[in-house]
Amino acid sequence: METSRPVVVVTGFGPFGIHSENASWEAVKVLPDTNLENECGIRLITKEIPVAYDEVDNIVPKLWEDYKPVLMVHAGVSHLAKHLILESCANKSGYCSSDAKECKLLNGINIIGEKENLKTNIDLNVIMSEAKEFSIDLSISDDAHRYLCEYIYYTSLNINCDRTIFIHVPMIGTNYSALRIAEHIKLIIKLTLKQLMGSGEHN
């Protein structure tokens, strides 16, 4: 039954600034078309998140509570990215920019969590190495740039560092279509599930 399948939640962000169509959500919303569910034996939940601090505060904990995912994947766009980037950590403070609602955080601090820096316990180096076998370029970053991308990552890491990753994706253009980005996200998810759950049906 579908309800017995492990759940993977994948989020992308909505429009903001110059990104009238956010590449992260454009890719995530076509992820179901990649046959990820059948190939991995999972139930896939995708969600668009508005680029606003309060929306993250309200939506993300509820996604964890409602679905109890085996893996939470957040995606966001970076105009600097030339390929997909795996973010290794997120910080509690330093969020000085206004969100899409023109709201700022008091003192630039995420009110949840106690540690200044949280890191994913998923081995990103293994994922990057294995992705190269499929001729897919990935890199690892320890600076998610103190905006909604890092904010949402910290929020989920505070809930579960063992089952959370963040992926920065490039803008849609000559080298990357939404579907190509989705296919790369799919591979990252498959490799992460392999690491978390071992070999077998999640290969």
C-alpha positions as CSV (number, residue, x, y, z in Angstrom):
1,M,0.0,0.0,0.0
2,E,1.1,3.6,-0.7
3,T,0.9,4.5,3.0
4,S,3.5,1.8,3.9
5,R,6.1,3.3,1.5
6,P,8.9,5.4,3.0
7,V,8.1,9.1,2.3
8,V,10.5,11.5,0.7
9,V,9.5,15.2,0.8
10,V,11.1,17.6,-1.7
11,T,10.5,21.3,-1.6
12,G,11.3,24.1,-4.0
13,F,10.9,27.9,-3.6
14,G,8.4,30.2,-5.2
15,P,9.1,33.4,-7.2
16,F,11.2,36.2,-5.7
17,G,13.2,39.1,-7.1
18,I,14.5,38.4,-10.6
19,H,13.2,34.8,-10.4
20,S,9.7,35.2,-11.7
21,E,9.9,31.4,-12.2
22,N,12.0,29.8,-9.6
23,A,14.1,27.1,-11.1
24,S,14.0,25.1,-7.9
25,W,10.2,24.7,-7.9
26,E,10.1,24.4,-11.7
27,A,12.4,21.3,-11.3
28,V,10.7,19.9,-8.2
29,K,7.2,20.1,-9.7
30,V,8.3,17.8,-12.6
31,L,10.1,15.4,-10.3
32,P,7.1,13.1,-10.2
33,D,7.4,12.7,-14.0
34,T,10.9,11.0,-13.6
35,N,9.5,7.7,-12.2
36,L,11.3,8.2,-8.9
37,E,8.6,6.7,-6.8
38,N,8.5,3.4,-8.7
39,E,12.2,3.1,-9.0
40,C,12.9,3.7,-5.3
41,G,9.7,2.3,-3.8
42,I,8.9,5.5,-2.1
43,R,6.0,7.9,-1.7
44,L,7.1,11.3,-3.1
45,I,5.6,14.5,-1.7
46,T,6.5,17.8,-3.4
47,K,5.8,21.3,-2.0
48,E,6.3,24.8,-3.1
49,I,7.5,27.1,-0.3
50,P,6.9,30.9,-0.5
51,V,10.2,32.9,-0.1
52,A,9.2,34.1,3.3
53,Y,10.5,33.4,6.8
54,D,7.1,33.0,8.4
55,E,6.0,30.6,5.7
56,V,9.1,28.4,6.4
57,D,8.3,28.5,10.1
58,N,4.7,27.4,9.5
59,I,5.2,24.9,6.7
60,V,8.4,23.0,7.3
61,P,7.7,21.6,10.9
62,K,4.2,20.5,9.6
63,L,5.8,18.6,6.7
64,W,7.9,16.7,9.2
65,E,5.0,16.1,11.5
66,D,2.5,15.1,8.8
67,Y,4.7,12.8,6.7
68,K,7.5,11.7,9.0
69,P,9.8,11.5,5.9
70,V,12.8,9.2,5.7
71,L,14.4,12.0,3.7
72,M,13.7,15.8,3.5
73,V,15.2,17.5,0.5
74,H,15.1,21.3,0.1
75,A,16.0,22.9,-3.2
76,G,16.7,26.5,-4.0
77,V,18.0,28.5,-6.9
78,S,21.4,30.2,-7.1
79,H,22.3,32.5,-10.0
80,L,25.9,31.7,-9.3
81,A,25.5,27.9,-9.7
82,K,26.9,26.3,-12.8
83,H,25.7,22.8,-11.7
84,L,23.9,21.4,-8.7
85,I,25.5,22.2,-5.3
86,L,25.1,20.2,-2.1
87,E,25.1,22.4,1.0
88,S,26.8,20.9,4.0
89,C,25.6,23.2,6.8
90,A,23.4,26.1,7.9
91,N,23.7,28.9,10.5
92,K,21.2,30.2,13.0
93,S,22.1,33.9,12.7
94,G,23.1,36.5,10.1
95,Y,19.8,36.7,8.1
96,C,19.8,40.4,7.3
97,S,17.9,40.5,4.0
98,S,14.2,41.1,3.6
99,D,12.1,38.2,2.3
100,A,9.6,38.3,-0.6
101,K,7.1,39.8,1.8
102,E,9.6,42.6,2.6
103,C,9.9,41.2,6.2
104,K,13.1,40.8,8.1
105,L,14.0,38.6,11.1
106,L,14.5,40.3,14.5
107,N,18.2,40.6,14.9
108,G,18.6,38.4,11.9
109,I,18.2,35.2,14.0
110,N,16.2,32.1,13.5
111,I,14.3,31.7,16.7
112,I,14.4,27.9,16.6
113,G,17.4,25.8,17.6
114,E,20.3,26.6,20.0
115,K,23.4,25.7,18.0
116,E,24.9,28.5,15.8
117,N,25.8,26.0,13.1
118,L,24.2,22.7,12.1
119,K,25.6,20.2,9.6
120,T,23.9,17.3,7.8
121,N,25.0,13.9,8.9
122,I,24.5,12.5,5.4
123,D,27.9,11.9,3.7
124,L,27.8,14.4,0.8
125,N,31.3,13.4,-0.3
126,V,30.0,9.9,-1.0
127,I,27.1,11.2,-3.0
128,M,29.3,13.5,-5.0
129,S,31.7,10.7,-5.8
130,E,29.0,8.3,-6.8
131,A,27.3,10.9,-9.0
132,K,30.5,11.2,-11.1
133,E,30.0,7.6,-12.2
134,F,26.8,8.9,-13.9
135,S,28.7,11.8,-15.5
136,I,26.9,14.3,-13.3
137,D,28.9,17.2,-11.8
138,L,28.2,18.1,-8.2
139,S,30.0,20.3,-5.7
140,I,29.8,20.7,-2.0
141,S,29.5,24.1,-0.3
142,D,29.6,25.3,3.3
143,D,28.1,28.7,2.6
144,A,24.4,28.7,1.6
145,H,24.4,32.6,1.7
146,R,22.2,33.5,4.7
147,Y,18.8,33.8,2.9
148,L,15.7,31.7,2.7
149,C,17.7,28.7,1.4
150,E,20.0,28.6,4.4
151,Y,17.1,29.5,6.7
152,I,14.9,26.5,5.6
153,Y,18.0,24.2,5.8
154,Y,18.7,25.2,9.4
155,T,15.0,24.8,10.2
156,S,15.0,21.2,9.0
157,L,18.5,20.3,10.3
158,N,17.3,21.4,13.7
159,I,14.5,18.8,13.4
160,N,16.6,16.0,12.0
161,C,20.3,16.3,10.9
162,D,20.3,12.7,9.8
163,R,17.7,12.9,7.1
164,T,18.0,16.4,5.6
165,I,19.9,17.8,2.6
166,F,19.8,21.0,0.7
167,I,20.5,21.4,-3.1
168,H,21.2,24.6,-4.8
169,V,20.2,24.4,-8.5
170,P,21.3,26.6,-11.4
171,M,19.0,28.9,-13.3
172,I,17.0,27.3,-16.2
173,G,18.7,28.2,-19.5
174,T,20.9,26.8,-22.2
175,N,22.6,24.1,-20.1
176,Y,19.8,23.2,-17.7
177,S,16.1,22.6,-18.4
178,A,13.7,22.0,-15.5
179,L,13.5,18.4,-16.4
180,R,17.3,18.0,-16.5
181,I,17.6,19.5,-13.0
182,A,14.8,17.2,-11.9
183,E,16.7,14.2,-13.2
184,H,19.8,15.3,-11.3
185,I,17.8,15.8,-8.1
186,K,16.4,12.3,-8.7
187,L,19.9,10.8,-8.8
188,I,20.9,12.6,-5.6
189,I,17.8,11.3,-3.9
190,K,18.5,7.7,-5.0
191,L,22.1,7.9,-3.8
192,T,21.1,9.4,-0.5
193,L,18.5,6.7,0.0
194,K,21.1,4.1,-0.8
195,Q,23.3,5.6,1.9
196,L,20.5,5.9,4.5
197,M,18.7,2.7,3.9
198,G,21.3,0.4,2.3
199,S,21.2,-1.4,-1.0
200,G,18.2,-3.3,-2.3
201,E,15.0,-1.6,-3.6
202,H,16.4,1.8,-3.1
203,N,19.3,1.4,-5.5
